[in-house]
Structure formats: C-alpha cells, structure tokens
C-alpha cells in the first residue's frame, strides 16, 4: 500500500453580501494511504490529448476538522494534480476518499 501526503480541499459557500454567495475552498494537509490505484483513458472523444480518469481510494487519517466538515470535501491532491472527490466514506479514525476527474475549481 502506497503512502499519501497532500492537500484536501473543503469548499464552503459563504455569504459575501446580502443575497450574494461565493464558494470558498480551504486547503488542509493530510497523510494516509492510497488503497486502490485505477487509471482509465476516455477513448470516446476525438481529442488529441485524451482525458484520464482515476478512481483511486485515498484513506486519510482524519482530525476533528475533517470529521466536522467531511460533507464539504471537494478535491484532493494526488501526484501533483487536484482531483475531484466523488465519494467519502467515514471509517473512524479515517476518511476514505474516492477521486475522479481533474478538479477545475
């Protein structure tokens, strides 16, 4: 099992002025393990550079902030790129994050 160390993004919508809301992403550093590595190329497109999708599972050692805000986890850093978090499983004392396509936030 590979080790993991990287940033996890928590995106929270905040009120900036009356009637105006803006998403704000806060990044925190976490450590853990990479439990599953799976890469897939999207060959259905006519693009020169094919999109790569991953469905890796990253298991992080969660702190109190992560437990209270796990519903706001939007992205995770993996191999130098920020990826969308598609699923979060609470498995105390860890959070298991499934990542998907590239994060564009």
C-alpha positions, 0 to 999 in steps of 0.5 A: 500500500502506497503512502499519501501526503497532500492537500484536501480541499473543503469548499464552503459557500459563504455569504459575501453580501446580502443575497450574494454567495461565493464558494470558498475552498480551504486547503488542509494537509493530510497523510494516509494511504492510497488503497486502490490505484485505477487509471482509465483513458476516455477513448470516446472523444476525438481529442488529441490529448485524451482525458484520464480518469482515476478512481483511486481510494485515498484513506486519510487519517482524519482530525476533528476538522475533517470529521466536522466538515467531511460533507464539504470535501471537494478535491484532493491532491494526488501526484501533483494534480487536484482531483475531484472527490466523488465519494467519502466514506467515514471509517473512524479514525479515517476518511476514505476518499474516492477521486475522479476527474481533474478538479477545475475549481 
